[in-house]
Amino acid sequence: MKALNKYIDHTNLKPFATKGDIEKLCAEARAYDFASVCVNPCNVALAKTLLDGSDVKVCTVIGFPLGQNTTAVKVAETVDAYANGCEEFDMVINVGKLKDGENDFVRDEIAAVVAAAKGKTVKVIIETGLLTDEEKATATRLTCEAGAHFVKTCTGVSAGVATVADVQIMKANLSGSTVIKASAGIRTYADAAALIEAGASRIGTSAGI
């Protein structure tokens, strides 16, 4: 196990986050040498400037928080964030399409965002709190087939938090080089350690410190 700080995406996705909030987030990420900061798309350029010279990456969210944008909009968000210096992209799937059994749509949409990210890291939020165990398994397999780098539990906005049981389901359905990000409701060292032990390679939390 690597040092815990390098598992953590230090996150502020609040709708009322100010410039000062993002400056504080990035200063904390520098001080603790977290893996990344995760910010809303409008704050990508600022975070990139604030983190210049560090190895802390800038992450943003795509199709957040509902995943109900069109594919074209998700791709456009990705292209724009990439141009602003974003290095990691956490996209929300269209959960309704998954539940309708439109697996090709879900896979193709993920693949479109992966292509738009031009080799940068893409993490796919499947919203485990809204899914059956079978749907969690299917979403994980589709994420891997689409070439994404991570499959991720939750946005923290819809129902559900990261659980060991869900990480175990996801891990059992991984293929290729795709790994797991656990996110939502992770507030303590014990929470993070349990999820990492279960198979998570990254932790999304606002409680990293």
Secondary structure, DSSP 4 states (H G I P E B T S, - for coil): ---GGGGEEEEE--TT--HHHHHHHHHHHHHHT-SEEEE-GGGHHHHHHHTTTSSPEEEEEESTTT--S-HHHHHHHHHHHHHTT--EEEEEP-HHHHHTT-HHHHHHHHHHHHHHTTTSEEEEE--GGGS-HHHHHHHHHHHHHTT-SEEE---SSSS----HHHHHHHHHT--TT-EEEEESS--SHHHHHHHHHHTEEEEEES---
